[in-house]
Amino acid sequence: AGRLGAVDDRAVQSGTLFPLLDVSQVLVAACVHAAVGRGKLGLDDAIVHHWPSFAGPGQSARKRALTVREVLRHRLAGLEHALPPRASFTALRDWHACVAAMEAADCD
């Protein structure tokens, strides 16, 4: 059945779990558009309007201006590299650590 990957060479088993990060994008987009439809947020709203600590003092104007629309379109201005390149599945399940990494990262 193969191996889990370059970082983890364990054999794939019938009960092996895989992160569905790319698949979850569809669900996130649907939820965002539902919130837009209900007037809870706008596609051109800056992320900091809804998540003030997303861009703190000393961070770039580009990060402070990043919009919901840009995030949905993956126009992340370098923030896609905010997490460690070899982050484990366990590390990615740590909500608070991931939020802290996104808040600490700045745009390219």
N, C-alpha and C positions, 0 to 999 in steps of 0.2 A: 504493500500500500504506500510505501514511501517514507520519507523522513519529514519531520516538522519544518526544517529549514536550515539555513546556513548557521544560525546562532544556536539552535537546539537540534541535535541530531537524533533525538529519540524517534522510535518508529511510530507511525500513525496507527492508532488503535480504533476500534469501533466506537469507543466513547470519547475520543479526542475532541476537545473544544477548540474552536478557531475564533479569533476576534473578527467581528464583522464591521470593521470601521468604515469601509467604503459603502457597504449596504446601508448602514445607519444614516448616511447622508440623505437618502430619499425620505426617511422618516423625519429627520430634522427639517428638511425643506418643507414638507407638508405641514408640520407644526408651525413653522415660521409664517407660512402663507395663511394659515388659519388665524394666527394672531394678527396679521396684517388685515385680514378681512374683518376682524372684530374691532379694529381700531386700536389695538394694544401696542403696536409698534409700526414703524414705517420702513420700507426697504432702504430709504435714503437716510435713515437715522444713523448717527454715529453710535458705534458700539458703546462708547463711554456714557452715552445718554441713559442706557439701561444697565450698564455695568461700570460704575464710576471708577473702580479700582483697576480696570483694564489697562489704563494708561496713567501712570503716576507722574509726579513732578520729575522733571529732568528727562522724560522720554520724548521721543520725536513727535513733531506736529503730525507727521504721517500716521503714526499709530493713533493719536487722538482723533484723527479725521476718518479712520477706517469705518466703512458703513456696513450695515447688515447685507445690502446687495452685494458688496464686494466679497464678503465672507462666503455668501452662498455661491458666488461665481469663482471661488478659490483665488481671488485676487488678494492674497494675504500679505503682500509686501515683505516677504521673508519670514513671517511668523509661523509658517509651516515647519520651520526648523526649530521651534521653541523647545520641543522635547528632545531628550537625548536621542541620537541616531540609532542606538541599539537598545532602546527602552524595552524592558520585558513586559509581557502581558500583565504580570503582577503589578509592575509600576504603573502601567496605564489604567489599572482599575482603581488607583488611589486618586479619587476625585480631588481632594484638597491639594495634593502635590501637582496634579495637572493644571489646576486653576492657578496655583502659585507660579508655575513655570510660564504660563501664558501672560500673567500679569508682569512678571519680571523681564520677559523678552521684549526687545525693541525691534522696530522695522529695519530692514537693510538700508 
